Amino acid sequence: MSVDRSPSLLTTTSLGLLALLSIGPLLWEPRPVAFLEPYTSAGTSVSTLALVLFLMGIMLLARAKLDESGEPHATAKIVLFAALAALMTFLHWIEVDQHDEAHEWQTNSYVKILNHDYEAPHNYRPLPYGLVRLLERITHDWTFACVSYRWFFTFWFVWASYRLARRFLDPRRALTTLIPLVLLYPLSIARYAGQLTDPVSHALFILAFLYLLEDRPIALAVALALGVAAKETVAIVAPAYLACYWRRGLRSWLITVGLGMACVAAFLATRVPLGWSGGSYENINGSGLMIGTNLGFGEPIANRIPPLWENYLHVFLFVGIFLPPIAWRWRVLDLCLRNLCLVVTPLLLFSNVCFGWLYESRNYMPLVPLLATMAIPPRREDQSERKERQIVGT
């Protein structure tokens, strides 16, 4: 996965490879799908685990090499991001994965999704399950496949969040944007069962922000299509392109339409083959409109919901705390960054009010690096020279 300007072929190849690695298990896996038996040889088991970690490590080292041309201490930062991803993965294990109820839900949903026999919306988010199945195919170890997948794509989420900040901030200030990302992470996973969706979905979300800010519509279209195959919410980035570049006239309108078509194509491709016919809100999220239940009026559509104040607390912590410094700096912020924020922040919150739970703050995690980048002021010399220079390697 790459966001370099010069090697556009590398970006396309990386995203295309991501699609190919996931699509094989989804299309050609013999049915019915079941968990694979462990290898009988301990040597084979250890060798396959080591192979997966080695290949992932090679990709991280390649990323460090690509970053060296424009990023000080690039290798050290890759190690830092890998360590932060490991910490977040460990916290996820402690807080979610080790509990029996969550483990039962994870294993049950995993098998049913691969058999195309699960409830909406999880059945229509196949990308992460194809990736984990591939890792399970190699290692015959489902737990290792899940943990390594979660660590690897959490790394890319952290790395892309830093690269987003580096477009506007010096290295030290850009690193500070990762502090709220890590601190808020345990709260974001406090009330869910451990879906595989988030790591790759969040990484593609931030990559979409980057490609939009760099005005790379082809890379953006591919990232959005893959993102929709992981979680459809990323489609809200498409209209942000028009908000950022509408002054360019017809070209911007055509590109925005193309981005929307890429999202619609991915949306239908992950649903229609499974018998999806639309027609009701239940076919979107399995429950229907959640507005009244989330905001505290009308008859709740679920019994196990937290106190109403907790709904609003999550929104405040993941979004609200950033708004005062952003408002203070609004006039000096990059115009495209402002327009991106004005589109995706309300749309993401609105989608969660309608089709999710307000306390599911893991859904707000893609907003955290964006809002943190806007809230932290750059050095004065960076602010005055920002329009005259570009950060190499982003």
Secondary structure as a PSIPRED ss2 file (coil, helix, strand):
# PSIPRED VFORMAT (PSIPRED V4.0)

   1 M C   1.000  0.000  0.000
   2 S C   1.000  0.000  0.000
   3 V C   1.000  0.000  0.000
   4 D C   1.000  0.000  0.000
   5 R C   1.000  0.000  0.000
   6 S C   1.000  0.000  0.000
   7 P C   1.000  0.000  0.000
   8 S H   0.000  1.000  0.000
   9 L H   0.000  1.000  0.000
  10 L H   0.000  1.000  0.000
  11 T H   0.000  1.000  0.000
  12 T H   0.000  1.000  0.000
  13 T H   0.000  1.000  0.000
  14 S H   0.000  1.000  0.000
  15 L H   0.000  1.000  0.000
  16 G H   0.000  1.000  0.000
  17 L H   0.000  1.000  0.000
  18 L H   0.000  1.000  0.000
  19 A H   0.000  1.000  0.000
  20 L H   0.000  1.000  0.000
  21 L H   0.000  1.000  0.000
  22 S H   0.000  1.000  0.000
  23 I H   0.000  1.000  0.000
  24 G H   0.000  1.000  0.000
  25 P H   0.000  1.000  0.000
  26 L H   0.000  1.000  0.000
  27 L H   0.000  1.000  0.000
  28 W H   0.000  1.000  0.000
  29 E C   1.000  0.000  0.000
  30 P C   1.000  0.000  0.000
  31 R C   1.000  0.000  0.000
  32 P C   1.000  0.000  0.000
  33 V C   1.000  0.000  0.000
  34 A C   1.000  0.000  0.000
  35 F C   1.000  0.000  0.000
  36 L C   1.000  0.000  0.000
  37 E C   1.000  0.000  0.000
  38 P C   1.000  0.000  0.000
  39 Y C   1.000  0.000  0.000
  40 T C   1.000  0.000  0.000
  41 S C   1.000  0.000  0.000
  42 A H   0.000  1.000  0.000
  43 G H   0.000  1.000  0.000
  44 T H   0.000  1.000  0.000
  45 S H   0.000  1.000  0.000
  46 V H   0.000  1.000  0.000
  47 S H   0.000  1.000  0.000
  48 T H   0.000  1.000  0.000
  49 L H   0.000  1.000  0.000
  50 A H   0.000  1.000  0.000
  51 L H   0.000  1.000  0.000
  52 V H   0.000  1.000  0.000
  53 L H   0.000  1.000  0.000
  54 F H   0.000  1.000  0.000
  55 L H   0.000  1.000  0.000
  56 M H   0.000  1.000  0.000
  57 G H   0.000  1.000  0.000
  58 I H   0.000  1.000  0.000
  59 M H   0.000  1.000  0.000
  60 L H   0.000  1.000  0.000
  61 L H   0.000  1.000  0.000
  62 A H   0.000  1.000  0.000
  63 R H   0.000  1.000  0.000
  64 A H   0.000  1.000  0.000
  65 K H   0.000  1.000  0.000
  66 L H   0.000  1.000  0.000
  67 D H   0.000  1.000  0.000
  68 E C   1.000  0.000  0.000
  69 S C   1.000  0.000  0.000
  70 G C   1.000  0.000  0.000
  71 E C   1.000  0.000  0.000
  72 P C   1.000  0.000  0.000
  73 H C   1.000  0.000  0.000
  74 A H   0.000  1.000  0.000
  75 T H   0.000  1.000  0.000
  76 A H   0.000  1.000  0.000
  77 K H   0.000  1.000  0.000
  78 I H   0.000  1.000  0.000
  79 V H   0.000  1.000  0.000
  80 L H   0.000  1.000  0.000
  81 F H   0.000  1.000  0.000
  82 A H   0.000  1.000  0.000
  83 A H   0.000  1.000  0.000
  84 L H   0.000  1.000  0.000
  85 A H   0.000  1.000  0.000
  86 A H   0.000  1.000  0.000
  87 L H   0.000  1.000  0.000
  88 M H   0.000  1.000  0.000
  89 T H   0.000  1.000  0.000
  90 F H   0.000  1.000  0.000
  91 L H   0.000  1.000  0.000
  92 H H   0.000  1.000  0.000
  93 W H   0.000  1.000  0.000
  94 I H   0.000  1.000  0.000
  95 E H   0.000  1.000  0.000
  96 V H   0.000  1.000  0.000
  97 D H   0.000  1.000  0.000
  98 Q C   1.000  0.000  0.000
  99 H C   1.000  0.000  0.000
 100 D H   0.000  1.000  0.000
 101 E H   0.000  1.000  0.000
 102 A H   0.000  1.000  0.000
 103 H H   0.000  1.000  0.000
 104 E H   0.000  1.000  0.000
 105 W H   0.000  1.000  0.000
 106 Q H   0.000  1.000  0.000
 107 T H   0.000  1.000  0.000
 108 N H   0.000  1.000  0.000
 109 S H   0.000  1.000  0.000
 110 Y H   0.000  1.000  0.000
 111 V H   0.000  1.000  0.000
 112 K H   0.000  1.000  0.000
 113 I H   0.000  1.000  0.000
 114 L H   0.000  1.000  0.000
 115 N C   1.000  0.000  0.000
 116 H C   1.000  0.000  0.000
 117 D C   1.000  0.000  0.000
 118 Y C   1.000  0.000  0.000
 119 E C   1.000  0.000  0.000
 120 A C   1.000  0.000  0.000
 121 P C   1.000  0.000  0.000
 122 H H   0.000  1.000  0.000
 123 N H   0.000  1.000  0.000
 124 Y H   0.000  1.000  0.000
 125 R C   1.000  0.000  0.000
 126 P C   1.000  0.000  0.000
 127 L H   0.000  1.000  0.000
 128 P H   0.000  1.000  0.000
 129 Y H   0.000  1.000  0.000
 130 G H   0.000  1.000  0.000
 131 L H   0.000  1.000  0.000
 132 V H   0.000  1.000  0.000
 133 R H   0.000  1.000  0.000
 134 L H   0.000  1.000  0.000
 135 L H   0.000  1.000  0.000
 136 E H   0.000  1.000  0.000
 137 R H   0.000  1.000  0.000
 138 I H   0.000  1.000  0.000
 139 T H   0.000  1.000  0.000
 140 H C   1.000  0.000  0.000
 141 D C   1.000  0.000  0.000
 142 W H   0.000  1.000  0.000
 143 T H   0.000  1.000  0.000
 144 F H   0.000  1.000  0.000
 145 A H   0.000  1.000  0.000
 146 C H   0.000  1.000  0.000
 147 V H   0.000  1.000  0.000
 148 S H   0.000  1.000  0.000
 149 Y H   0.000  1.000  0.000
 150 R H   0.000  1.000  0.000
 151 W H   0.000  1.000  0.000
 152 F H   0.000  1.000  0.000
 153 F H   0.000  1.000  0.000
 154 T H   0.000  1.000  0.000
 155 F H   0.000  1.000  0.000
 156 W H   0.000  1.000  0.000
 157 F H   0.000  1.000  0.000
 158 V H   0.000  1.000  0.000
 159 W H   0.000  1.000  0.000
 160 A H   0.000  1.000  0.000
 161 S H   0.000  1.000  0.000
 162 Y H   0.000  1.000  0.000
 163 R H   0.000  1.000  0.000
 164 L H   0.000  1.000  0.000
 165 A H   0.000  1.000  0.000
 166 R H   0.000  1.000  0.000
 167 R C   1.000  0.000  0.000
 168 F C   1.000  0.000  0.000
 169 L C   1.000  0.000  0.000
 170 D C   1.000  0.000  0.000
 171 P H   0.000  1.000  0.000
 172 R H   0.000  1.000  0.000
 173 R H   0.000  1.000  0.000
 174 A H   0.000  1.000  0.000
 175 L H   0.000  1.000  0.000
 176 T H   0.000  1.000  0.000
 177 T C   1.000  0.000  0.000
 178 L H   0.000  1.000  0.000
 179 I H   0.000  1.000  0.000
 180 P H   0.000  1.000  0.000
 181 L H   0.000  1.000  0.000
 182 V H   0.000  1.000  0.000
 183 L H   0.000  1.000  0.000
 184 L H   0.000  1.000  0.000
 185 Y H   0.000  1.000  0.000
 186 P H   0.000  1.000  0.000
 187 L H   0.000  1.000  0.000
 188 S H   0.000  1.000  0.000
 189 I C   1.000  0.000  0.000
 190 A C   1.000  0.000  0.000
 191 R C   1.000  0.000  0.000
 192 Y C   1.000  0.000  0.000
 193 A C   1.000  0.000  0.000
 194 G C   1.000  0.000  0.000
 195 Q C   1.000  0.000  0.000
 196 L C   1.000  0.000  0.000
 197 T H   0.000  1.000  0.000
 198 D H   0.000  1.000  0.000
 199 P H   0.000  1.000  0.000
 200 V H   0.000  1.000  0.000
 201 S H   0.000  1.000  0.000
 202 H H   0.000  1.000  0.000
 203 A H   0.000  1.000  0.000
 204 L H   0.000  1.000  0.000
 205 F H   0.000  1.000  0.000
 206 I H   0.000  1.000  0.000
 207 L H   0.000  1.000  0.000
 208 A H   0.000  1.000  0.000
 209 F H   0.000  1.000  0.000
 210 L H   0.000  1.000  0.000
 211 Y H   0.000  1.000  0.000
 212 L H   0.000  1.000  0.000
 213 L H   0.000  1.000  0.000
 214 E C   1.000  0.000  0.000
 215 D C   1.000  0.000  0.000
 216 R C   1.000  0.000  0.000
 217 P H   0.000  1.000  0.000
 218 I H   0.000  1.000  0.000
 219 A H   0.000  1.000  0.000
 220 L H   0.000  1.000  0.000
 221 A H   0.000  1.000  0.000
 222 V H   0.000  1.000  0.000
 223 A H   0.000  1.000  0.000
 224 L H   0.000  1.000  0.000
 225 A H   0.000  1.000  0.000
 226 L H   0.000  1.000  0.000
 227 G H   0.000  1.000  0.000
 228 V H   0.000  1.000  0.000
 229 A H   0.000  1.000  0.000
 230 A H   0.000  1.000  0.000
 231 K C   1.000  0.000  0.000
 232 E H   0.000  1.000  0.000
 233 T H   0.000  1.000  0.000
 234 V H   0.000  1.000  0.000
 235 A H   0.000  1.000  0.000
 236 I H   0.000  1.000  0.000
 237 V H   0.000  1.000  0.000
 238 A H   0.000  1.000  0.000
 239 P H   0.000  1.000  0.000
 240 A H   0.000  1.000  0.000
 241 Y H   0.000  1.000  0.000
 242 L H   0.000  1.000  0.000
 243 A H   0.000  1.000  0.000
 244 C H   0.000  1.000  0.000
 245 Y H   0.000  1.000  0.000
 246 W H   0.000  1.000  0.000
 247 R H   0.000  1.000  0.000
 248 R H   0.000  1.000  0.000
 249 G C   1.000  0.000  0.000
 250 L H   0.000  1.000  0.000
 251 R H   0.000  1.000  0.000
 252 S H   0.000  1.000  0.000
 253 W H   0.000  1.000  0.000
 254 L H   0.000  1.000  0.000
 255 I H   0.000  1.000  0.000
 256 T H   0.000  1.000  0.000
 257 V H   0.000  1.000  0.000
 258 G H   0.000  1.000  0.000
 259 L H   0.000  1.000  0.000
 260 G H   0.000  1.000  0.000
 261 M H   0.000  1.000  0.000
 262 A H   0.000  1.000  0.000
 263 C H   0.000  1.000  0.000
 264 V H   0.000  1.000  0.000
 265 A H   0.000  1.000  0.000
 266 A H   0.000  1.000  0.000
 267 F H   0.000  1.000  0.000
 268 L H   0.000  1.000  0.000
 269 A H   0.000  1.000  0.000
 270 T C   1.000  0.000  0.000
 271 R C   1.000  0.000  0.000
 272 V H   0.000  1.000  0.000
 273 P H   0.000  1.000  0.000
 274 L H   0.000  1.000  0.000
 275 G C   1.000  0.000  0.000
 276 W C   1.000  0.000  0.000
 277 S C   1.000  0.000  0.000
 278 G C   1.000  0.000  0.000
 279 G C   1.000  0.000  0.000
 280 S C   1.000  0.000  0.000
 281 Y C   1.000  0.000  0.000
 282 E H   0.000  1.000  0.000
 283 N H   0.000  1.000  0.000
 284 I H   0.000  1.000  0.000
 285 N H   0.000  1.000  0.000
 286 G C   1.000  0.000  0.000
 287 S C   1.000  0.000  0.000
 288 G C   1.000  0.000  0.000
 289 L C   1.000  0.000  0.000
 290 M C   1.000  0.000  0.000
 291 I H   0.000  1.000  0.000
 292 G H   0.000  1.000  0.000
 293 T H   0.000  1.000  0.000
 294 N H   0.000  1.000  0.000
 295 L H   0.000  1.000  0.000
 296 G C   1.000  0.000  0.000
 297 F C   1.000  0.000  0.000
 298 G C   1.000  0.000  0.000
 299 E C   1.000  0.000  0.000
 300 P C   1.000  0.000  0.000
 301 I C   1.000  0.000  0.000
 302 A C   1.000  0.000  0.000
 303 N C   1.000  0.000  0.000
 304 R C   1.000  0.000  0.000
 305 I C   1.000  0.000  0.000
 306 P C   1.000  0.000  0.000
 307 P C   1.000  0.000  0.000
 308 L H   0.000  1.000  0.000
 309 W H   0.000  1.000  0.000
 310 E H   0.000  1.000  0.000
 311 N H   0.000  1.000  0.000
 312 Y H   0.000  1.000  0.000
 313 L H   0.000  1.000  0.000
 314 H H   0.000  1.000  0.000
 315 V H   0.000  1.000  0.000
 316 F H   0.000  1.000  0.000
 317 L H   0.000  1.000  0.000
 318 F H   0.000  1.000  0.000
 319 V C   1.000  0.000  0.000
 320 G H   0.000  1.000  0.000
 321 I H   0.000  1.000  0.000
 322 F H   0.000  1.000  0.000
 323 L H   0.000  1.000  0.000
 324 P H   0.000  1.000  0.000
 325 P H   0.000  1.000  0.000
 326 I H   0.000  1.000  0.000
 327 A H   0.000  1.000  0.000
 328 W H   0.000  1.000  0.000
 329 R H   0.000  1.000  0.000
 330 W H   0.000  1.000  0.000
 331 R H   0.000  1.000  0.000
 332 V H   0.000  1.000  0.000
 333 L C   1.000  0.000  0.000
 334 D C   1.000  0.000  0.000
 335 L H   0.000  1.000  0.000
 336 C H   0.000  1.000  0.000
 337 L H   0.000  1.000  0.000
 338 R H   0.000  1.000  0.000
 339 N H   0.000  1.000  0.000
 340 L H   0.000  1.000  0.000
 341 C H   0.000  1.000  0.000
 342 L H   0.000  1.000  0.000
 343 V H   0.000  1.000  0.000
 344 V H   0.000  1.000  0.000
 345 T H   0.000  1.000  0.000
 346 P H   0.000  1.000  0.000
 347 L H   0.000  1.000  0.000
 348 L H   0.000  1.000  0.000
 349 L H   0.000  1.000  0.000
 350 F H   0.000  1.000  0.000
 351 S H   0.000  1.000  0.000
 352 N H   0.000  1.000  0.000
 353 V H   0.000  1.000  0.000
 354 C H   0.000  1.000  0.000
 355 F H   0.000  1.000  0.000
 356 G C   1.000  0.000  0.000
 357 W C   1.000  0.000  0.000
 358 L C   1.000  0.000  0.000
 359 Y C   1.000  0.000  0.000
 360 E C   1.000  0.000  0.000
 361 S H   0.000  1.000  0.000
 362 R H   0.000  1.000  0.000
 363 N H   0.000  1.000  0.000
 364 Y H   0.000  1.000  0.000
 365 M C   1.000  0.000  0.000
 366 P C   1.000  0.000  0.000
 367 L H   0.000  1.000  0.000
 368 V H   0.000  1.000  0.000
 369 P H   0.000  1.000  0.000
 370 L H   0.000  1.000  0.000
 371 L H   0.000  1.000  0.000
 372 A H   0.000  1.000  0.000
 373 T H   0.000  1.000  0.000
 374 M H   0.000  1.000  0.000
 375 A H   0.000  1.000  0.000
 376 I C   1.000  0.000  0.000
 377 P C   1.000  0.000  0.000
 378 P C   1.000  0.000  0.000
 379 R C   1.000  0.000  0.000
 380 R H   0.000  1.000  0.000
 381 E H   0.000  1.000  0.000
 382 D H   0.000  1.000  0.000
 383 Q H   0.000  1.000  0.000
 384 S H   0.000  1.000  0.000
 385 E H   0.000  1.000  0.000
 386 R H   0.000  1.000  0.000
 387 K H   0.000  1.000  0.000
 388 E H   0.000  1.000  0.000
 389 R C   1.000  0.000  0.000
 390 Q C   1.000  0.000  0.000
 391 I C   1.000  0.000  0.000
 392 V C   1.000  0.000  0.000
 393 G C   1.000  0.000  0.000
 394 T C   1.000  0.000  0.000
